[in-house]
Amino acid sequence: MLGSIPAELKLVIAGNHDLELDQRYWDENIAKLDAEDDGDDPEYHAKAIEIMTGELARQAGVTYLIEGTHEFKLANGATFKIYVSPYTPAYGDWAFAYARSEDRFNAPADVEKKGSKSIAINPIPEDADIVMTHGPPKGILDLCANGNVGCGNLLAAIRRVKPMVHCFGHVHEGSGVEVVDWKVFEQKEEEKEAERIGGVERKNE
């Protein structure tokens, strides 16, 4: 399918269902998978990486990206810096997961969410033009039957960096596009925080 798309760049990242692409998940679970005798091959991870980076991918014009920052130059001379991450907050036994108390996207000095601890190996840099993550930030196209399930720490990183584009998926019900005016967005967030603090003060009276 991707091979038929007439695009100069076709950038691809993994997600929580791509078990074979997550080296840590595969290493930790292969013994259990073997015990279940469901046909899983210990070499599936290497084979999956080969599919995403080998000859078939090259023929389709696909570039598979791992977590971190990457730079590209287009044929017209334009350049851009993109940060990508396949990780999402843990939900069930899936790949590329982290605890909600863990912040993958901000360095320790930039952690905003109370109770969160930075585990960022590759925090989103301030000069990222585009951010591509598998999951959504909290409160933006993340509404499903379980409520707003996006990541608060990712939202903090996006508010800090303010990229031109943030591309994500994961929450099927949240498909679509949202244009964000950061000045208006920050004002609304401040109003929400003021209401929250006011509610706490009234509760304590």
Legacy VTK file of the C-alpha trace (Angstrom):
# vtk DataFile Version 3.0
C-alpha trace
ASCII
DATASET POLYDATA
POINTS 205 float
0.000 0.000 0.000
2.707 2.498 0.987
4.570 1.737 -2.212
1.688 3.140 -4.263
1.686 6.509 -2.504
3.470 9.136 -4.654
5.283 10.846 -1.792
8.894 11.972 -1.655
9.202 10.794 1.944
7.294 7.965 3.613
8.209 8.005 7.297
6.971 5.112 9.434
7.093 4.383 13.175
5.913 1.405 15.205
3.066 1.270 17.709
1.788 -0.782 20.616
0.595 -3.677 18.456
3.965 -4.079 16.731
5.218 -6.605 19.270
7.982 -7.986 17.080
9.515 -4.526 16.546
9.998 -3.865 20.271
13.292 -5.523 21.231
12.706 -5.193 24.981
9.162 -6.559 24.788
10.298 -9.474 22.631
13.232 -10.348 24.900
11.063 -10.231 28.029
8.157 -12.204 26.596
9.665 -14.751 24.208
9.876 -17.427 26.928
6.181 -16.968 27.712
5.285 -16.971 24.032
7.291 -20.152 23.501
5.472 -21.791 26.431
2.137 -20.947 24.824
3.363 -22.769 21.705
1.558 -20.414 19.345
4.207 -20.557 16.660
6.215 -17.507 17.688
9.776 -17.590 16.451
12.619 -16.185 18.602
13.930 -14.621 15.386
10.723 -12.702 14.669
12.206 -9.447 15.984
15.158 -9.587 13.603
12.857 -10.610 10.754
10.456 -7.748 11.528
13.288 -5.208 11.536
14.489 -6.605 8.210
11.022 -6.146 6.721
10.880 -2.523 7.906
14.418 -1.602 6.855
15.330 -4.095 4.117
14.855 -4.337 0.377
11.045 -4.428 0.449
10.963 -1.192 2.434
13.478 0.438 0.098
11.449 -0.559 -2.945
8.359 0.988 -1.340
10.302 4.140 -0.454
9.647 3.596 3.263
11.941 4.968 5.958
11.439 3.271 9.328
12.332 5.558 12.231
13.223 4.644 15.806
12.650 6.924 18.800
14.672 10.101 18.598
15.297 13.104 16.367
15.944 12.823 12.641
16.684 15.419 9.953
15.668 15.308 6.298
16.299 17.401 3.221
13.709 17.487 0.455
14.372 17.708 -3.273
13.437 21.396 -3.249
16.180 22.082 -0.705
13.880 22.463 2.315
15.047 20.786 5.502
13.173 19.791 8.631
13.804 18.138 11.968
11.346 15.501 13.170
11.112 13.804 16.565
9.422 10.400 16.633
8.407 7.901 19.298
6.411 4.653 19.160
5.752 4.651 22.926
2.353 5.053 24.612
1.119 4.774 28.234
0.762 1.133 29.259
-2.646 -0.420 28.614
-2.760 -4.189 28.603
0.219 -6.301 27.659
1.413 -4.500 24.541
4.681 -3.236 23.099
6.409 0.138 23.464
4.725 0.894 26.793
5.595 3.118 29.735
3.892 3.871 33.057
1.848 7.070 33.239
4.128 8.206 36.056
7.073 8.038 33.635
7.931 10.939 31.333
9.647 9.834 28.110
9.448 13.219 26.422
10.902 15.790 28.819
14.277 16.074 30.511
14.160 16.132 34.347
14.225 19.951 34.428
11.189 20.123 32.129
8.911 17.641 33.897
5.659 19.421 34.786
3.243 16.691 35.874
3.284 16.147 39.617
4.414 12.655 40.531
6.108 12.037 37.186
9.734 11.046 36.768
11.743 11.634 33.617
12.988 8.476 31.933
13.694 10.344 28.704
16.645 9.025 26.744
15.636 11.188 23.796
13.549 14.142 25.058
11.757 16.151 22.395
14.142 18.962 21.393
13.041 22.594 21.395
13.830 22.960 17.680
11.738 20.044 16.403
9.661 21.160 13.412
7.479 18.039 13.413
6.617 15.510 16.116
5.310 12.048 15.245
4.178 9.801 18.094
1.996 6.715 18.129
-0.221 8.101 20.868
-1.941 11.459 21.421
-1.263 14.124 24.022
-3.787 14.484 26.820
-6.992 16.194 25.742
-6.299 16.388 22.002
-8.108 13.852 19.795
-7.827 11.273 22.588
-11.435 10.832 23.675
-12.807 7.278 23.794
-15.122 5.179 25.968
-12.537 5.342 28.774
-12.348 9.137 28.687
-9.389 11.250 27.579
-6.615 8.672 27.462
-3.794 10.732 25.974
-0.504 11.324 27.774
-0.185 14.349 30.040
3.597 14.329 29.891
3.480 14.292 26.093
1.117 17.275 26.203
3.609 19.128 28.400
6.346 18.419 25.866
4.207 19.570 22.941
3.306 22.773 24.809
7.009 23.332 25.462
8.180 22.714 21.894
5.130 23.923 19.912
5.965 22.040 16.695
4.398 23.066 13.393
2.799 19.611 13.104
2.165 16.824 15.592
1.092 13.607 13.870
-0.306 10.756 15.958
-2.917 7.984 16.026
-3.599 5.116 18.481
-7.051 6.227 19.711
-9.318 5.061 16.880
-12.244 7.227 17.987
-9.999 10.294 17.941
-9.246 10.364 14.244
-9.214 13.734 12.557
-7.345 17.034 12.585
-7.208 19.770 15.188
-5.661 23.182 14.537
-4.177 24.648 17.708
-3.615 28.340 18.368
-1.061 28.107 21.158
-1.940 31.489 22.642
-5.611 30.515 22.923
-4.699 27.000 24.084
-2.483 28.285 26.900
-5.189 30.716 27.997
-7.723 27.887 28.220
-5.263 25.723 30.165
-4.700 28.571 32.640
-8.464 28.949 33.068
-8.827 25.202 33.704
-6.046 25.319 36.290
-7.641 28.323 38.015
-10.976 26.489 38.180
-9.262 23.377 39.556
-7.448 25.368 42.263
-10.655 27.214 43.110
-12.501 23.908 43.459
-9.820 22.545 45.771
-9.920 25.682 47.932
-13.726 25.547 48.226
-13.519 21.863 49.128
-11.035 22.638 51.906
-13.127 25.445 53.404
LINES 1 206
205 0 1 2 3 4 5 6 7 8 9 10 11 12 13 14 15 16 17 18 19 20 21 22 23 24 25 26 27 28 29 30 31 32 33 34 35 36 37 38 39 40 41 42 43 44 45 46 47 48 49 50 51 52 53 54 55 56 57 58 59 60 61 62 63 64 65 66 67 68 69 70 71 72 73 74 75 76 77 78 79 80 81 82 83 84 85 86 87 88 89 90 91 92 93 94 95 96 97 98 99 100 101 102 103 104 105 106 107 108 109 110 111 112 113 114 115 116 117 118 119 120 121 122 123 124 125 126 127 128 129 130 131 132 133 134 135 136 137 138 139 140 141 142 143 144 145 146 147 148 149 150 151 152 153 154 155 156 157 158 159 160 161 162 163 164 165 166 167 168 169 170 171 172 173 174 175 176 177 178 179 180 181 182 183 184 185 186 187 188 189 190 191 192 193 194 195 196 197 198 199 200 201 202 203 204
